Amino acid sequence: MHGEGQKIMKTKSSSGFTLIELMVVVVITGILVAIALPQYSEFMVKGKLSEAVTLLTDLQTREEQYYQDNRVYLDITAGATTKPVAGQYYTTRTCVTSSAAQSYLCTVDGTGLGLGTFTVDDAGTKKTVTAPTGWTLPATNCWVKNKGGAC
């Protein structure tokens, strides 16, 4: 079968990874995490901002409905019949009226979670009082929608 002149070469099969291969994988994973994590964090904050908009819109609607029936606005923090809708991220929700109850300012506050503070008043003016952590305040009266401060 095999002649004396032929040599059978045995190849050594290796298993596992070399240190260089492992280091390359770690570096690539680190780069992907460094790119993806800030994007993911911004995406999560944007999702939580929708709760602020929903809560403020609800408070504004309740104030206007109450005004239609009573010709005065209601201080919702004290109103036993008109409780603010519960929120998961924006725990402080208030509507404070003027002394004659002819104007109001509704506020939702998520600063404890780094989500900022937002307001709306009887004229419909939307304002970002404090932006989410790491975000820029908008230059105009509006509710911030992205990290750069755009509305």
C-alpha positions in Angstrom: 0.0 0.0 0.0 2.4 2.7 1.1 5.8 2.4 -0.1 8.8 2.8 2.1 9.6 6.0 0.4 6.3 7.6 1.1 5.9 9.2 4.4 2.5 9.6 6.0 2.1 13.2 7.2 0.0 13.6 10.2 -1.5 17.0 10.8 -2.0 18.2 14.2 -5.6 19.5 14.7 -5.9 22.4 17.0 -8.9 23.3 19.0 -9.8 26.5 20.7 -8.9 30.1 20.0 -5.6 31.9 20.1 -5.0 34.9 22.3 -5.0 37.2 19.3 -8.3 35.9 18.0 -9.8 36.4 21.4 -8.4 39.9 21.7 -9.9 40.9 18.3 -13.3 39.7 19.4 -13.1 41.7 22.6 -12.1 44.8 20.7 -14.8 44.5 18.2 -17.4 43.9 20.9 -16.2 47.0 22.8 -16.5 49.1 19.7 -20.0 47.9 19.0 -21.0 48.6 22.6 -19.5 52.1 22.6 -21.5 52.9 19.5 -24.8 51.2 20.4 -25.1 52.1 24.1 -25.5 55.9 23.7 -28.0 55.3 20.9 -30.0 52.9 23.0 -30.0 55.3 25.9 -31.3 58.1 23.8 -34.0 55.8 22.3 -35.1 54.9 25.9 -35.4 58.5 26.9 -37.4 59.4 23.8 -39.8 56.6 24.7 -40.3 57.9 28.2 -40.8 61.5 26.9 -44.0 60.3 25.3 -45.4 59.8 28.8 -44.8 63.4 29.7 -46.7 64.5 26.5 -49.6 62.2 27.3 -49.8 63.3 31.0 -49.7 67.0 30.1 -52.2 66.6 27.3 -54.6 64.8 29.7 -54.1 67.6 32.4 -54.7 70.3 29.8 -57.9 68.6 28.6 -59.2 68.2 32.1 -58.6 71.8 32.8 -60.4 72.9 29.7 -63.4 70.6 30.4 -63.7 71.9 33.9 -63.5 75.5 32.7 -66.3 74.9 30.2 -68.6 73.7 33.0 -67.5 76.2 35.7 -65.9 79.2 34.1 -62.9 78.8 36.3 -59.9 76.4 36.2 -59.3 73.8 38.9 -56.2 73.4 41.0 -55.8 69.7 40.2 -53.4 69.0 43.0 -56.3 69.8 45.4 -59.2 68.6 43.4 -60.7 65.5 44.9 -62.9 64.8 41.8 -60.2 65.3 39.2 -57.1 63.3 39.9 -54.2 63.3 37.5 -53.5 60.2 35.5 -50.9 58.0 37.1 -47.5 58.0 35.4 -44.6 55.5 35.6 -41.7 58.0 35.1 -43.2 61.4 35.8 -44.5 61.0 39.3 -45.1 64.7 40.1 -48.1 66.0 38.1 -49.8 69.3 39.0 -51.9 72.0 37.7 -51.7 75.2 39.7 -54.3 78.0 39.0 -54.0 81.7 39.4 -55.6 83.5 42.3 -58.8 84.2 40.2 -58.6 80.7 38.7 -58.6 82.2 35.2 -55.3 80.7 34.2 -53.3 77.5 35.0 -49.9 76.0 34.7 -49.6 72.2 34.5 -46.3 70.5 35.2 -44.9 67.0 35.0 -41.6 66.4 36.7 -39.3 63.5 36.0 -36.0 65.0 37.2 -35.6 62.3 39.8 -35.0 59.9 36.9 -33.1 62.4 34.8 -36.1 62.9 32.4 -36.6 66.7 32.9 -39.6 68.9 33.7 -42.2 70.0 31.2 -45.1 72.5 31.4 -48.2 73.7 29.5 -50.4 76.6 30.4 -53.9 77.9 29.6 -52.7 79.6 26.4 -51.3 76.3 25.2 -47.6 77.3 25.6 -45.5 74.2 25.9 -42.2 74.5 27.7 -39.2 72.3 28.6 -38.2 73.7 32.0 -35.3 71.2 32.5 -34.2 68.9 29.7 -33.4 65.2 30.3 -29.9 64.6 31.6 -27.3 65.2 28.8 -29.8 66.9 26.5 -29.9 70.5 25.4 -32.7 72.8 26.3 -34.7 74.0 23.2 -34.2 77.7 22.2 -38.0 78.2 21.9 -41.0 77.3 24.0 -41.7 73.7 23.2 -41.3 70.2 24.5 -37.8 68.9 23.6 -37.9 65.8 21.3 -34.2 64.9 20.8 -30.8 65.3 22.4 -29.8 68.3 20.3 -32.7 70.4 21.7 -35.0 70.2 18.7 -38.7 70.3 19.1 
